[in-house]
């Protein structure tokens, strides 16, 4: 009974453990499937090992092929570099076989073309040799004509002759340069001689005096022209020619006419311009330290219109304002007298005349 109870408890425990377990038939099927899978795994392992061996062999073959391809490209580049001076076509670096085919085809075409051109080149060489022989004959003739002895080497003889001719040419060039310098010196001496003769002619008593007076007159007319241009508001310039005075009228297209055609007021302007210019240039024309410290203008103002009179008065005021000379004006024109700061009025009666200072 004790064993029975023990076995019954064991059976109960086993029944609990086997609850929901597969049947023996299913277990046998699973064991058979497991055996099949184990066999397939073993077969797959063998296949993997076989594939790895094949991959190693394939990698070795690929490396060998790459090395052969690089060697083929090196051979191709070496061959193409040897043909570089002939201008081979561009290369497709993706296909060595196509590159070799293109290069071989081009080389064959070039070879055929050069073979065709060879006959023409041979003829050209023959012609060049004939021309060279003709040139040698001509050189021999030139050497003979130049009085040089015949030489076994015409080229060397020509080189020697050319060197001698170059030396002669350099000497001739130097002499021509010296001749040019001598001609320039002669021209300079001739120019100095002409200047000396002209100066000697001018320095004769009558010529020198005439030249000096002409220079003084030129300076005087230039200064008077500047003053007259100011007095006439840019209308007139004063010029002279052979002792005659002319004015250039800029209001009449630069017409040049004699001073006798000027009106009374215009004549006064020209005379005033000459007097003022003379007073400015007296010190420069004098041989001593002379200076004109005063200038007196007598009448002539009555013929001027109001506008011209105003310009003349303004010019006199500007001249006096500089302070380098005294300007005196003798006039009967009240409008002008009122513009003078210091005035001396002369009054007459039946018996005598009186002078009275007025103004500032």
MOCOR-V158804 format. One record per residue. RES is the residue in one letter. PSI is psi in degrees with one decimal (none if undefined). NEAR is the number of other ideal C-beta (glycine too) atoms within 8 Angstrom. Layout:
RES | PSI | NEAR
RES | PSI | NEAR
This chain:
X | -41.5 | 4
X | -43.5 | 5
X | -39.4 | 6
X | -44.4 | 7
X | -40.3 | 8
X | -44.2 | 8
X | -38.4 | 8
X | -40.3 | 8
X | -38.0 | 8
X | -42.3 | 8
X | -41.1 | 8
X | -41.7 | 8
X | -42.9 | 8
X | -38.5 | 8
X | -38.7 | 8
X | -40.5 | 7
X | -32.0 | 7
X | 2.1 | 7
X | 127.3 | 6
X | 2.6 | 3
X | 160.5 | 6
X | 161.5 | 6
X | 163.2 | 6
X | -33.1 | 6
X | -43.0 | 6
X | -36.4 | 8
X | -38.7 | 9
X | -37.2 | 8
X | -42.4 | 8
X | -41.0 | 9
X | -38.5 | 8
X | -40.7 | 8
X | -39.8 | 8
X | -39.6 | 8
X | -40.9 | 8
X | -43.6 | 8
X | -36.5 | 8
X | -41.3 | 8
X | -41.7 | 8
X | -37.5 | 8
X | -41.7 | 8
X | -40.3 | 8
X | -38.8 | 8
X | -39.2 | 8
X | -41.4 | 8
X | -40.6 | 8
X | -37.7 | 8
X | -45.0 | 8
X | -40.0 | 8
X | -42.4 | 8
X | -40.5 | 8
X | -40.8 | 8
X | -40.6 | 8
X | -38.9 | 8
X | -40.9 | 8
X | -42.8 | 8
X | -38.6 | 8
X | -41.4 | 8
X | -39.1 | 8
X | -42.4 | 8
X | -39.2 | 8
X | -42.1 | 8
X | -40.9 | 8
X | -40.4 | 8
X | -41.7 | 8
X | -43.3 | 8
X | -41.1 | 8
X | -36.5 | 8
X | -42.9 | 9
X | -40.5 | 8
X | -39.2 | 8
X | -41.7 | 10
X | -37.3 | 10
X | -43.5 | 8
X | -40.9 | 8
X | -45.2 | 13
X | -40.0 | 8
X | -44.2 | 8
X | -43.9 | 9
X | -37.5 | 11
X | -35.3 | 7
X | -23.4 | 6
X | 9.9 | 10
X | -36.5 | 8
X | -15.0 | 4
X | -3.0 | 6
X | 59.9 | 4
X | 160.0 | 9
X | 168.2 | 6
X | 156.1 | 3
X | 137.3 | 9
X | 109.1 | 8
X | 3.0 | 5
X | -15.5 | 3
X | 105.8 | 6
X | -32.5 | 9
X | -43.9 | 6
X | -37.4 | 8
X | -44.7 | 12
X | -41.1 | 10
X | -45.2 | 8
X | -42.6 | 11
X | -41.8 | 15
X | -41.6 | 8
X | -44.0 | 8
X | -42.8 | 10
X | -39.7 | 10
X | -42.4 | 8
X | -40.2 | 8
X | -41.7 | 9
X | -43.4 | 8
X | -41.1 | 8
X | -42.4 | 8
X | -31.8 | 8
X | -37.3 | 7
X | -39.7 | 7
X | -15.4 | 8
X | -40.7 | 8
X | -43.0 | 7
X | -38.4 | 7
X | -37.9 | 8
X | -42.2 | 8
X | -39.9 | 8
X | -40.3 | 8
X | -42.4 | 8
X | -43.0 | 8
X | -39.6 | 8
X | -38.8 | 8
X | -41.3 | 8
X | -41.9 | 8
X | -39.8 | 8
X | -40.9 | 8
X | -39.3 | 8
X | -39.8 | 8
X | -40.8 | 8
X | -41.1 | 9
X | -41.4 | 8
X | -41.0 | 8
X | -41.7 | 12
X | -41.5 | 10
X | -39.7 | 8
X | -41.5 | 8
X | -41.4 | 15
X | -41.6 | 9
X | -31.6 | 6
X | 0.2 | 7
X | 19.1 | 4
X | 145.3 | 9
X | 148.8 | 4
X | 148.3 | 6
X | 149.0 | 9
X | -29.0 | 2
X | 92.9 | 6
X | -34.7 | 10
X | -43.0 | 7
X | -39.9 | 8
X | -40.7 | 12
X | -40.2 | 10
X | -42.9 | 8
X | -45.3 | 8
X | -39.3 | 11
X | -39.2 | 8
X | -43.3 | 8
X | -42.9 | 8
X | -37.7 | 8
X | -41.7 | 8
X | -43.4 | 8
X | -40.6 | 8
X | -41.2 | 8
X | -41.7 | 8
X | -41.5 | 8
X | -40.2 | 8
X | -43.2 | 8
X | -41.8 | 8
X | -36.2 | 8
X | -39.3 | 8
X | -43.7 | 8
X | -37.8 | 8
X | -40.7 | 8
X | -44.4 | 8
X | -41.0 | 8
X | -39.2 | 8
X | -40.4 | 8
X | -41.8 | 8
X | -40.8 | 8
X | -42.4 | 8
X | -40.1 | 8
X | -42.0 | 8
X | -41.1 | 8
X | -41.3 | 8
X | -43.6 | 8
X | -37.1 | 8
X | -42.6 | 8
X | -40.6 | 8
X | -41.8 | 8
X | -41.1 | 8
X | -42.3 | 8
X | -40.9 | 8
X | -39.3 | 8
X | -38.8 | 8
X | -40.0 | 8
X | -29.2 | 9
X | -2.0 | 7
X | 154.9 | 8
X | -52.3 | 5
X | -40.5 | 6
X | -42.7 | 10
X | -41.2 | 10
X | -41.9 | 8
X | -42.6 | 8
X | -41.9 | 9
X | -41.0 | 8
X | -37.7 | 8
X | -40.5 | 8
X | -42.9 | 8
X | -40.0 | 10
X | -39.5 | 9
X | -46.3 | 8
X | -41.4 | 11
X | -44.6 | 12
X | -37.5 | 13
X | -46.6 | 8
X | -41.2 | 12
X | -35.1 | 15
X | -40.2 | 12
X | -44.4 | 9
X | -40.2 | 13
X | -35.0 | 15
X | -38.2 | 11
X | -42.9 | 8
X | -37.2 | 13
X | 12.3 | 10
X | 45.2 | 6
X | 8.8 | 5
X | -40.9 | 8
X | 144.2 | 13
X | 147.8 | 9
X | 129.9 | 15
X | 168.9 | 11
X | 154.4 | 10
X | 116.4 | 6
X | 43.8 | 4
X | -5.3 | 4
X | 140.7 | 7
X | 141.0 | 10
X | 158.7 | 12
X | 145.0 | 16
X | 114.9 | 11
X | 106.3 | 11
X | -13.1 | 9
X | -3.6 | 4
X | 48.7 | 6
X | 36.5 | 3
X | 29.2 | 7
X | 135.9 | 7
X | 123.3 | 8
X | 160.8 | 7
X | 155.1 | 8
X | -16.1 | 9
X | -16.8 | 4
X | -2.9 | 5
X | 151.8 | 8
X | 176.6 | 6
X | -45.0 | 7
X | -39.9 | 10
X | -36.7 | 11
X | -40.6 | 10
X | -41.1 | 13
X | -44.2 | 14
X | -42.9 | 16
X | -41.6 | 9
X | -39.5 | 13
X | -42.0 | 14
X | -42.2 | 11
X | -43.8 | 10
X | -41.4 | 14
X | -39.4 | 14
X | -39.6 | 11
X | -33.1 | 10
X | -34.6 | 7
X | 5.3 | 12
X | -42.1 | 11
X | -38.4 | 9
X | -27.5 | 6
X | -18.2 | 7
X | 146.9 | 8
X | -13.5 | 2
X | -177.5 | 4
X | 49.8 | 5
X | 150.1 | 7
X | 146.3 | 6
X | 102.2 | 10
X | -6.3 | 6
X | 152.6 | 8
X | 135.8 | 11
X | 126.5 | 8
X | 124.7 | 11
X | 113.3 | 5
X | -164.4 | 7
X | -8.3 | 9
X | -18.2 | 12
X | -20.4 | 8
X | -2.8 | 8
X | 144.7 | 12
X | 176.0 | 6
X | -42.0 | 7
X | -46.0 | 6
X | -38.5 | 11
X | -37.1 | 13
X | -39.3 | 8
X | -43.7 | 10
X | -43.5 | 15
X | -41.8 | 10
X | -38.1 | 8
X | -42.8 | 13
X | -39.8 | 12
X | -41.2 | 9
X | -39.4 | 8
X | -42.2 | 10
X | -30.3 | 11
X | -23.6 | 6
X | -22.2 | 7
X | 4.3 | 4
X | -7.5 | 4
X | 160.6 | 11
X | 135.7 | 7
X | 120.3 | 11
X | 140.3 | 8
X | 125.7 | 11
X | 113.2 | 7
X | 154.6 | 9
X | 8.5 | 4
X | 112.2 | 9
X | -38.4 | 5
X | -36.8 | 8
X | -38.3 | 13
X | -34.9 | 10
X | -20.0 | 6
X | -10.7 | 8
X | 125.3 | 9
X | -40.5 | 6
X | 121.0 | 7
X | 146.8 | 9
X | 108.0 | 8
X | 133.6 | 8
X | 121.1 | 7
X | 138.9 | 7
X | 147.4 | 6
X | -165.3 | 7
X | -25.4 | 2
X | -36.8 | 3
X | -174.7 | 5
X | 147.9 | 7
X | 140.6 | 8
X | 126.6 | 7
X | 131.5 | 7
X | 132.4 | 8
X | 174.0 | 6
X | -165.8 | 7
X | none | 3
